[in-house]
Every structure is written in C-alpha cells, then in structure tokens.
Amino acid sequence: MASSFVPRAVFPTLDSLPRSYFLGHHRAGLSKMKTLLSSIDLVVECRDYRVPLTSRNPMFEESLAGRPRLLVYTKQDLGSLGKPTDIKREDIIRQWHSPSPVLFSSASSKASTFQILQFLTSDESRVSSLTGSRILVVGMPNVGKSTLLNSLRRLGVKKGKAAYTGAQPGITRKIGTGVKIAEGEGDGEGVYLVDTPGVFVPYVPDSEAMLRLALVGSVKDTIIAPETLADYLLYHLNKVKPSLYSEYHNPTNDISILLEAVAHKTGRLKKGGVPDTEASALWIIQRWRTGHFGRFVLDEVTEEALEKKKAEERGQAPSYNQARKAVKEAKRQKTRQRLAETT
Ligand SMILES: Nc1nc2c(ncn2[C@@H]2O[C@H](COP(=O)(O)OP(=O)(O)OP(=O)(O)O)[C@@H](O)[C@H]2O)c(=O)[nH]1
C-alpha cells in the first residue's frame, strides 16, 4: 500500500562513476573567452534552475573575473511551480550572488525574456558609444544559452533563430561573432550577444553531483548508464511524490521493477517480449527533462546548505591541475583494482 512506502533516505555513493567531462572544446572555448574579455562589457552566466549549487563552475569566475556579471537561472519552468517554497528558494539564490544581479528564465515565458532584455539594454554606462554593447553568454553544457540568445533576438529585433539548439550537450562548439539583440542609435550600434560552447566543471567532487549534472543533461547520455541515471531519478521522484509515476507502477525503490513496467506499458520490448530496460530508462529521463514526472529542483537550496557549500568551496575547490591529477589517480586505482581481481 502507498501509505506504508518508505523512500530511500540516501542514494549510494558510486565510486566507479566518472567525475569529469572536461572536453577539448571546453578548454579551447574557455581560452578563447579569456582573449575576448577586453572587448566584452558584461558576462551573462547561465545556470540550470534545477541544480543551482551543483552547476556552479568556478572556472567562469576565475577566468572571466573583472567584468560585471548577470546570473540567469534558466529552465525555471522545469523546477518551479511558483509556490511560496519556490519564491523563497529564489530569494536565497539572489542573496547568494549579491551584489551581482540574478534573473530567472523560461524559454516559454515571454515575460522572463523581456525582463532579461530590459536589463541588457537599460544600463547606459555599459554601452560603449562606438561599438555598441558586447555581452558574452557562458554556462555549463546544455543549460540553454543558445535558446536564450534566440529568444532575446526574436523579442529584441524580431529576427529568427541565429544559434543551433538541441537536447544533448555540445551543440555549440565555437564562439560566435556576436548576434544583435537590440538596435542602437547609430550605424553598427546596438546590443550584441556572443554565444559560447558550454564548459563543464573540471572535476566533480562526488558521484551524486555528477548524477545531478547528468540528469539535467549537462553530460552526454552515453557517459553514465541510463539505468543508473533512471535509478537516481527514481530516488528523487520518491522523495518528492511517488504518485508522479503512478501511471506505470505503485511506489517502489527498485528501478528494475519500474523500468519493466514502463517497457510493457510503452511497448519498449526486445525480441521475445523482453523489456528493453535501457530504452525505458532513457525514455523516463527524457520525459523528466521535458517537464513530465514532476517539476522540481535536485539541489537542496536552504540557507544552511548554501553556507555549507560556500565553506566547502573555500576549503577545497580544486584547481584544474589538481582535478586532472585526481582523475588520473582514480583511473590508476581502477586499473590496479581490475588487475588484482584478475590475478
Ligand atoms: N523547458 C525548457 N527547456 C529549455 C529551456 N531553455 C532551453 N531548453 C532546452 O534545453 C536544451 C538545450 O538548449 P540549448 O540552448 O541548446 O543549450 P546550450 O547551453 O546552448 O547547449 P551547448 O550547445 O551544450 O552549449 C534544448 O533542448 C532546449 O530546447 C527552458 O527555459 N525551458
């Protein structure tokens, strides 16, 4: 019976999970951003609303310091129901970034795009009178940078799509030349947005943080087994409201039971009617990413959690080299372990 169901209190630590997804084009993108900085008036850093703490990439703060920053929390529609708890969370996020301004956006909300456009076009002091204003849009992979750019352009200069978007990370590979999102007074003037490739954090401190980033789509779906990711989603669904998947099964902590039920109900079956659990896992994950199976935040955003996160960052934010060393050491350990198991 549903009333006797007890969700898992913790998700197990998965030591074998990769902790890095820092690719060649991430590093190249970041270096190019640094070289552009002198011609940039403002940095818009996009973060995913569903992982406000986990999606912080310290490399943006380090590499792009010295320029004013606007924080835009994207995909608000996937994490907020507009309830008092959501509004409280947004207040905490604003306080966290103060004095940098913070705005929240949903691709489907013209009002949120309008608010961002107003901000980007209103501060006269940022606009250089000869070249117009140049704004760099940065963020983790798949956070919605290109979508935001297109929405701003549509609203600001009534023009169509200028940047490719897609459900998997890594669609934008190169830094663009600048897309006009608002007209200026003279020739060549206006507000220009420069789209950039998403850059992943060099090292993810724990397996749960990696699962969160993978669940929101910052990591390609081939990096973590879909069943593992679906299990992590189930852990959250059960914490939020197990009835979110009642169409498929009664509350359960066993992902294989849920995946089999989904496979049968949606026809994801292999030869001989065997449930295709991998395809079912991918389907559940995709459905959640598009707002089905509930709209909620994966990070715990409370004043205490924020203080804890800040203390952790002060104490142990690893440099890129330290992170690489840690990844290499983890790989070495794995190889040693494998060798020991085979001898
Ligand atoms: N529901 C919802 N989906 C969004 C929103 N913004 C973007 N998306 C979706 O998120 C996915 C990624 O969007 P992109 O704009 O391609 O992300 P990006 O940050 O440019 O990605 P990279 O190319 O990896 O840098 C797409 O499937 C978008 O449709 C939003 O506000 N709400």
The ligand as a Gaussian input file, in Angstrom:
#p B3LYP/6-31G(d) Opt

LIG

0 1
 N       11.813000      23.509000     -20.669000
 C       12.801000      24.296000     -21.064000
 N       13.730000      23.831000     -21.928000
 C       14.717000      24.664000     -22.303000
 C       14.824000      25.990000     -21.819000
 N       15.933000      26.552000     -22.361000
 C       16.482000      25.619000     -23.160000
 N       15.762000      24.483000     -23.131000
 C       16.067000      23.223000     -23.848000
 O       17.343000      22.777000     -23.380000
 C       18.089000      22.142000     -24.421000
 C       19.451000      22.785000     -24.540000
 O       19.329000      24.118000     -25.003000
 P       20.496000      24.864000     -25.780000
 O       20.042000      26.275000     -25.940000
 O       20.907000      24.105000     -26.989000
 O       21.664000      24.790000     -24.689000
 P       23.173000      25.344000     -24.769000
 O       23.504000      25.844000     -23.419000
 O       23.322000      26.321000     -25.885000
 O       23.953000      23.994000     -25.068000
 P       25.505000      23.716000     -25.556000
 O       25.458000      23.624000     -27.038000
 O       25.841000      22.416000     -24.903000
 O       26.357000      24.830000     -25.060000
 C       17.215000      22.281000     -25.677000
 O       16.514000      21.056000     -25.850000
 C       16.250000      23.402000     -25.346000
 O       15.025000      23.288000     -26.017000
 C       13.829000      26.457000     -20.882000
 O       13.846000      27.571000     -20.377000
 N       12.855000      25.569000     -20.543000

